[in-house]
Amino acid sequence: MPNMDGTERIFLHNVLGELNEDEQITALQIYRAKRKDPQMILLLTLLGLIGAAGIHRFIIGQIGMGILYFFTAGICFIGTIMDLINYRQIALESNKQSAAEAAATVKIMRR
Amino acid sequence: MGMSNWSETSLYRRLASAAPSPGIFRTPQLHREALMWGCALVWLGLFANLEQPGRSLCLLHALGLDFCPGCGLGRSIGLALRGQFAASWARHPLGLFALAVLVSRIFSLTFPGMRSWIQPLRNLRLSPFSLRLRRPVAR
């Protein structure tokens, strides 16, 4: 997967470790569809500096934060700059949830 | 897909001995972002002087523009934290909303295992809350 770092590998391993090999492949396919690229988050955050703040928050499913950022110009650009610093953590957090969901989906399909 | 997935799967196998235990979704976490929001809320609620206009942090003001959609939000949140809701609404209508969103954000960052505060109500299967309840797939 593009731009995959060590932290992501480790939590993927943690989440998918208890599945067998076929289930891991299915879970990885589901995860790949839901995964957010950190670079995309960074670019969408940069969009906030030219007026459209909060798109990255909508994209990772935080609708409340998205509305807040959109209507306050990224909380006077302070929030946007914070997210420029934090963009990797933001993507990682969303990806952790996606991985957990993918593993849960595969476990449900097992039954 | 095929080949790359196989190689990645074997990598998980190789990492198996080195990886920490999978409790990461249950233990409380300390995120940088939650720390920032938390410090901001504590400062606004306890220490910030909301009466006098201080130096603005706003970039649009620094550039010389007068209009900014976000200005007043800090004071608004501070007033809401001190219980002055009418003054908070007058300063910036989104103050209370911002407060609620930020508090829920801090909670979801700190306790990632708890998907939302509605979850216990969803488990009770009360009508409006159980709408997005995930049901097992029948096979």
Interface residues (C-beta under 8 A of the other chain):
Chain A: R9 I10 F11 L12 H13 N14 V15 L16 G17 E18 E21 Q24 I25 L28 Q29 Q62 G64 M65 I67 L68 F71 T72 A73 G74 I75 C76 F77 I78 M82 N86 Q89 I90 E93 K96 Q97 A100 I108 M109 R111
Chain B: M1 N5 W6 E8 T9 L11 Y12 L15 A16 A19 P20 S21 P22 I24 F25 H31 R32 E33 M36 L57 C58 L59 L60 C68 P69 G70 C71 L73 H92 L94 F97 A98 A100 V101 S104 R105 L109 P112 P136 V137 R139
